Amino acid sequence: MTHNLVTIRGLGVAFNGVPALRGIDLDVGKGEAVGLVGESGSGKSVTWLAALGLLPATAKVSGSVTLGHEELLGAPPARLDAVRGGRIAMIFQDPVSALNPVHRIGKQIEEALRLHRGITGAAARAEAIRLLEQVGIPDPRRRIDIFPHEMSGGQNQRVVIAMALAGQPELLVADEPTTALDATIQAQILDLLRRLRAETGMALVLISHDLGVVADMCDRVGVTYAGRIVEQAPADRLFAAPAHPYTAGLLAALPELDGPRRRLAAIPGFVPEPWAMPPGCAFAPRCPIASALCDAGPPPRASIGDGHEVACLQPSTPGVFAAASTPMTVRA
């Protein structure tokens, strides 16, 4: 990684006075693939909705989000409209709801081309066909004139990716892009994202519950819990030697592909509600190694070497959950 493309510092979000994000710090380098993992409600999606100004007006957002040297929080709406879909594009887990059912897919891609690149008319149609071909839609010259309901879920997700690529983004934020798809189509979409990164050089943020997908796709991984990033490290290091008990618990819950069968180790309890946070470390009530020190306050995130940071008073404890010491293989 050379220079950061996006830098997030102290990002906080509160809804009706109740904090949902409690100081997110995250960097995304140019061309880098960063994964965000964690249980539902941990703040993965809200982080990027806040960064791009997509939360409702009732949300109170604080901190800093810079794109290059430009501050995005508090930027004028016209400037955010140029950034969203232009320099930063986002795709969501439900492609059907992301597409307008009463407009042909070609018109929707052409609209993105007009807004972000100023291309109109025959040139826009030709570019839309090229984008559909790039994302693997068969017979794009015919399919450009059909409606979303005439396509499968996997094909609609490819159309959404084509719309995201229309603005030639420097960063693509993929929020659970394969959740609604079957396993075969999931693999195709992930291969597509991998190929597009190689061809365009764009950075990728992959938000996912699937640790295997993140291990396969990402250079660096952030583990979110209760509105904070509690651990961040290069993917191979994090999956081989998790330092935070929560990360160790997530890995312990994964079944092994080979070796003897074993009972999976679940993390006890639930993520605390935003309005009922523990006084110190948010994970302490579920942590098997928590002590009285953990109630003093949220532990700061500190470096433990080689780009590995963890917010824990007792890091490097991968064995606190059964089988968490089994490393995950990361594809080179």
C-alpha positions as CSV (number, residue, x, y, z in Angstrom):
1,M,0.0,0.0,0.0
2,T,1.3,3.5,-0.9
3,H,-1.0,6.4,-0.1
4,N,-4.4,6.0,1.5
5,L,-7.4,6.5,-0.8
6,V,-9.9,6.7,2.1
7,T,-9.0,7.6,5.7
8,I,-11.7,7.3,8.5
9,R,-10.9,8.6,11.9
10,G,-13.1,8.6,15.0
11,L,-16.3,8.0,13.0
12,G,-19.3,8.0,15.3
13,V,-23.0,7.7,14.6
14,A,-25.9,8.1,16.9
15,F,-29.6,7.5,16.3
16,N,-31.9,9.5,18.7
17,G,-28.9,9.9,21.0
18,V,-28.0,6.2,21.1
19,P,-24.5,5.5,19.7
20,A,-24.3,2.9,16.9
21,L,-20.7,3.6,15.9
22,R,-18.2,4.4,18.7
23,G,-15.1,5.7,17.0
24,I,-14.3,3.7,13.8
25,D,-10.7,4.1,12.5
26,L,-10.0,2.6,9.1
27,D,-7.7,3.1,6.1
28,V,-8.2,1.9,2.6
29,G,-5.1,2.1,0.3
30,K,-5.2,2.6,-3.4
31,G,-5.9,-0.7,-5.1
32,E,-6.2,-2.5,-1.7
33,A,-8.9,-5.1,-0.8
34,V,-10.1,-4.6,2.8
35,G,-12.6,-6.9,4.5
36,L,-15.0,-6.0,7.3
37,V,-16.4,-8.9,9.3
38,G,-18.5,-9.3,12.5
39,E,-21.9,-10.2,13.7
40,S,-25.0,-8.4,12.5
41,G,-25.4,-5.0,14.2
42,S,-21.7,-4.5,14.7
43,G,-21.5,-1.5,12.4
44,K,-20.0,-2.8,9.2
45,S,-22.6,-1.3,6.8
46,V,-23.4,1.8,8.9
47,T,-19.7,2.8,8.6
48,W,-19.9,3.2,4.9
49,L,-23.4,4.5,4.8
50,A,-22.2,7.3,7.2
51,A,-19.0,7.9,5.2
52,L,-21.0,8.4,2.0
53,G,-23.7,10.5,3.6
54,L,-26.5,7.9,3.0
55,L,-27.9,7.9,6.5
56,P,-31.2,9.7,7.3
57,A,-31.1,13.2,8.6
58,T,-31.9,12.0,12.1
59,A,-28.5,10.3,12.4
60,K,-25.8,12.4,14.1
61,V,-22.5,11.7,12.5
62,S,-19.1,12.8,13.8
63,G,-15.4,12.3,13.1
64,S,-13.6,12.5,9.8
65,V,-13.8,10.7,6.4
66,T,-11.3,11.9,3.8
67,L,-11.1,10.8,0.2
68,G,-7.6,11.7,-0.8
69,H,-7.3,15.1,0.9
70,E,-11.0,16.0,0.7
71,E,-13.2,15.8,3.7
72,L,-16.5,14.1,3.0
73,L,-18.4,14.6,6.3
74,G,-20.3,17.8,6.0
75,A,-19.5,18.2,2.3
76,P,-22.2,19.9,0.1
77,P,-24.9,17.5,-1.3
78,A,-23.8,18.3,-4.9
79,R,-20.2,17.3,-4.1
80,L,-21.4,14.0,-2.4
81,D,-23.5,13.2,-5.5
82,A,-20.4,13.5,-7.6
83,V,-18.4,11.2,-5.3
84,R,-21.1,8.5,-4.8
85,G,-21.2,6.4,-7.9
86,G,-18.2,8.3,-9.3
87,R,-15.0,7.9,-7.2
88,I,-16.7,5.6,-4.7
89,A,-19.4,3.1,-5.8
90,M,-21.4,0.8,-3.5
91,I,-23.3,-2.4,-4.3
92,F,-25.8,-4.0,-1.9
93,Q,-26.7,-7.5,-1.0
94,D,-30.2,-7.5,-2.6
95,P,-29.7,-6.6,-6.3
96,V,-33.5,-6.7,-7.0
97,S,-34.2,-3.8,-4.6
98,A,-31.2,-1.9,-6.0
99,L,-32.7,-1.8,-9.5
100,N,-35.8,0.1,-10.6
101,P,-38.4,-2.5,-11.8
102,V,-40.1,-0.3,-14.3
103,H,-37.0,0.7,-16.2
104,R,-35.0,-1.4,-18.6
105,I,-31.5,-2.3,-17.4
106,G,-29.8,-0.4,-20.2
107,K,-31.6,2.9,-19.3
108,Q,-30.4,2.5,-15.7
109,I,-26.8,2.0,-16.7
110,E,-27.0,4.8,-19.2
111,E,-28.3,7.1,-16.4
112,A,-25.2,6.4,-14.3
113,L,-23.0,7.1,-17.4
114,R,-24.7,10.4,-18.0
115,L,-24.5,11.5,-14.3
116,H,-20.9,10.5,-13.7
117,R,-19.1,10.6,-17.1
118,G,-21.4,12.9,-19.2
119,I,-21.9,10.2,-21.8
120,T,-25.3,10.3,-23.6
121,G,-27.1,9.0,-26.6
122,A,-25.6,6.2,-28.8
123,A,-22.3,6.5,-27.0
124,A,-24.0,5.8,-23.7
125,R,-25.8,2.8,-25.1
126,A,-22.5,1.4,-26.6
127,E,-20.7,1.9,-23.3
128,A,-23.6,0.2,-21.4
129,I,-23.3,-2.8,-23.7
130,R,-19.6,-2.9,-23.1
131,L,-20.1,-2.9,-19.3
132,L,-22.7,-5.7,-19.5
133,E,-20.2,-7.7,-21.5
134,Q,-17.4,-6.9,-19.0
135,V,-19.5,-8.3,-16.1
136,G,-20.3,-11.5,-18.0
137,I,-23.9,-10.9,-19.2
138,P,-24.5,-13.1,-22.2
139,D,-25.8,-11.5,-25.4
140,P,-25.6,-8.0,-24.0
141,R,-27.0,-6.3,-27.2
142,R,-30.3,-8.0,-26.6
143,R,-30.4,-8.1,-22.9
144,I,-29.8,-4.3,-22.5
145,D,-33.5,-3.8,-23.3
146,I,-35.0,-6.2,-20.8
147,F,-36.4,-5.5,-17.3
148,P,-34.8,-6.7,-14.0
149,H,-37.6,-9.2,-13.4
150,E,-36.6,-11.0,-16.6
151,M,-33.2,-11.9,-15.2
152,S,-32.0,-14.2,-12.4
153,G,-30.7,-12.9,-9.1
154,G,-27.1,-13.5,-10.2
155,Q,-27.6,-11.7,-13.5
156,N,-29.2,-8.7,-11.6
157,Q,-26.2,-8.6,-9.3
158,R,-23.9,-8.4,-12.4
159,V,-26.1,-5.5,-13.7
160,V,-25.7,-3.7,-10.4
161,I,-21.9,-4.2,-10.6
162,A,-22.0,-2.8,-14.2
163,M,-23.8,0.3,-12.9
164,A,-21.2,0.7,-10.2
165,L,-18.4,0.4,-12.8
166,A,-20.1,3.1,-15.0
167,G,-18.5,5.9,-13.0
168,Q,-15.1,4.3,-13.2
169,P,-14.7,4.2,-9.4
170,E,-11.5,4.2,-7.5
171,L,-13.2,2.3,-4.6
172,L,-16.0,-0.3,-4.8
173,V,-17.8,-1.0,-1.5
174,A,-19.5,-4.4,-1.7
175,D,-22.0,-4.9,1.1
176,E,-22.7,-8.6,1.4
177,P,-22.8,-8.9,-2.4
178,T,-23.4,-12.7,-2.5
179,T,-25.8,-13.2,0.4
180,A,-28.9,-13.6,-1.7
181,L,-27.3,-16.0,-4.2
182,D,-26.7,-19.7,-4.3
183,A,-23.2,-21.1,-3.8
184,T,-22.4,-21.5,-7.5
185,I,-23.4,-18.0,-8.4
186,Q,-21.6,-16.6,-5.3
187,A,-18.4,-18.1,-6.6
188,Q,-19.0,-16.5,-10.0
189,I,-19.6,-13.0,-8.6
190,L,-16.5,-13.2,-6.4
191,D,-14.4,-14.3,-9.3
192,L,-15.9,-11.4,-11.3
193,L,-14.9,-8.9,-8.5
194,R,-11.4,-10.4,-8.4
195,R,-11.0,-10.0,-12.1
196,L,-12.4,-6.5,-12.2
197,R,-9.9,-5.4,-9.5
198,A,-7.1,-6.9,-11.6
199,E,-8.3,-5.1,-14.7
200,T,-9.1,-1.7,-13.3
201,G,-6.8,-1.4,-10.3
202,M,-9.7,-0.2,-8.1
203,A,-9.7,-0.7,-4.3
204,L,-12.4,-3.0,-2.7
205,V,-14.1,-3.0,0.6
206,L,-15.9,-6.3,1.2
207,I,-18.4,-6.4,4.0
208,S,-19.3,-10.0,4.8
209,H,-20.3,-12.5,7.4
210,D,-18.4,-15.2,5.4
211,L,-14.9,-15.4,6.8
212,G,-13.9,-17.8,4.1
213,V,-14.8,-15.3,1.4
214,V,-12.9,-12.5,3.2
215,A,-9.9,-14.7,3.7
216,D,-9.9,-15.5,-0.1
217,M,-10.5,-12.0,-1.4
218,C,-8.9,-9.5,0.9
219,D,-5.4,-8.2,1.7
220,R,-6.4,-6.8,5.1
221,V,-9.2,-7.5,7.5
222,G,-11.0,-5.4,10.2
223,V,-13.1,-7.2,12.8
224,T,-16.0,-5.1,14.0
225,Y,-17.8,-5.5,17.3
226,A,-20.4,-3.2,18.9
227,G,-19.5,-0.2,16.8
228,R,-15.7,-0.5,16.9
229,I,-13.0,-2.2,15.0
230,V,-11.5,-4.4,17.7
231,E,-8.8,-6.1,15.5
232,Q,-7.2,-5.3,12.2
233,A,-4.4,-7.2,10.5
234,P,-3.2,-8.6,7.1
235,A,-5.5,-11.4,6.2
236,D,-3.0,-14.2,6.5
237,R,-1.8,-13.1,9.9
238,L,-5.3,-12.5,11.3
239,F,-6.6,-15.9,10.3
240,A,-3.5,-17.8,11.3
241,A,-3.0,-16.0,14.7
242,P,-6.1,-14.1,15.9
243,A,-5.2,-11.8,18.9
244,H,-8.6,-10.7,20.1
245,P,-10.9,-13.2,21.9
246,Y,-13.8,-12.2,19.7
247,T,-11.9,-13.0,16.5
248,A,-10.8,-16.3,18.0
249,G,-14.4,-17.1,18.8
250,L,-15.5,-16.3,15.2
251,L,-12.9,-18.7,13.9
252,A,-13.8,-21.4,16.4
253,A,-17.3,-21.4,15.1
254,L,-16.2,-22.5,11.6
255,P,-16.3,-26.2,10.6
256,E,-13.1,-27.8,9.4
257,L,-12.9,-29.1,5.9
258,D,-10.8,-32.1,6.9
259,G,-9.7,-33.9,10.1
260,P,-11.9,-35.4,12.8
261,R,-15.4,-34.1,13.3
262,R,-15.8,-31.9,16.3
263,R,-18.5,-29.9,18.0
264,L,-18.3,-26.2,17.0
265,A,-17.6,-23.7,19.7
266,A,-20.1,-20.9,19.9
267,I,-19.6,-17.5,21.5
268,P,-22.0,-17.3,24.4
269,G,-24.4,-14.5,24.7
270,F,-25.3,-11.7,22.3
271,V,-23.9,-8.4,21.0
272,P,-25.0,-5.8,23.5
273,E,-27.7,-3.4,22.5
274,P,-26.4,0.1,21.7
275,W,-28.4,1.6,24.6
276,A,-27.1,-1.0,27.1
277,M,-23.3,-1.0,26.6
278,P,-21.1,-2.5,29.3
279,P,-19.0,0.2,31.2
280,G,-15.7,-1.0,29.7
281,C,-14.9,-3.5,26.9
282,A,-18.1,-4.3,25.0
283,F,-17.0,-7.9,24.6
284,A,-16.2,-8.4,28.3
285,P,-19.6,-10.0,29.3
286,R,-19.0,-12.8,26.6
287,C,-15.2,-13.1,27.0
288,P,-13.8,-16.1,28.9
289,I,-10.7,-14.3,30.0
290,A,-12.3,-11.0,31.1
291,S,-11.1,-9.5,34.3
292,A,-12.0,-6.5,36.5
293,L,-9.6,-4.4,34.5
294,C,-11.8,-4.8,31.4
295,D,-14.5,-2.8,33.1
296,A,-12.4,0.3,33.5
297,G,-13.1,1.6,30.0
298,P,-13.0,0.6,26.3
299,P,-9.4,-0.6,25.5
300,P,-7.6,1.4,22.9
301,R,-6.4,-0.3,19.7
302,A,-2.7,-0.9,20.0
303,S,-0.1,-2.3,17.6
304,I,1.3,-5.8,18.2
305,G,3.6,-5.8,15.1
306,D,3.5,-6.4,11.4
307,G,0.4,-4.2,10.8
308,H,-1.5,-6.1,13.4
309,E,-3.6,-3.9,15.8
310,V,-6.0,-5.1,18.6
311,A,-8.2,-3.5,21.1
312,C,-7.7,-5.9,24.1
313,L,-5.9,-5.8,27.4
314,Q,-5.0,-9.5,27.0
315,P,-4.2,-10.0,23.3
316,S,-2.7,-13.0,21.6
317,T,-5.1,-15.5,23.1
318,P,-6.3,-17.6,20.2
319,G,-7.0,-20.7,22.4
320,V,-9.7,-19.1,24.6
321,F,-12.3,-20.8,22.4
322,A,-12.1,-24.5,21.5
323,A,-10.5,-25.1,18.1
324,A,-9.7,-21.4,17.5
325,S,-6.0,-22.3,17.3
326,T,-6.7,-24.1,14.0
327,P,-5.4,-21.6,11.3
328,M,-7.5,-20.9,8.2
329,T,-5.8,-21.4,4.9
330,V,-5.6,-18.2,2.8
331,R,-5.2,-18.5,-1.0
332,A,-2.1,-16.8,-2.2
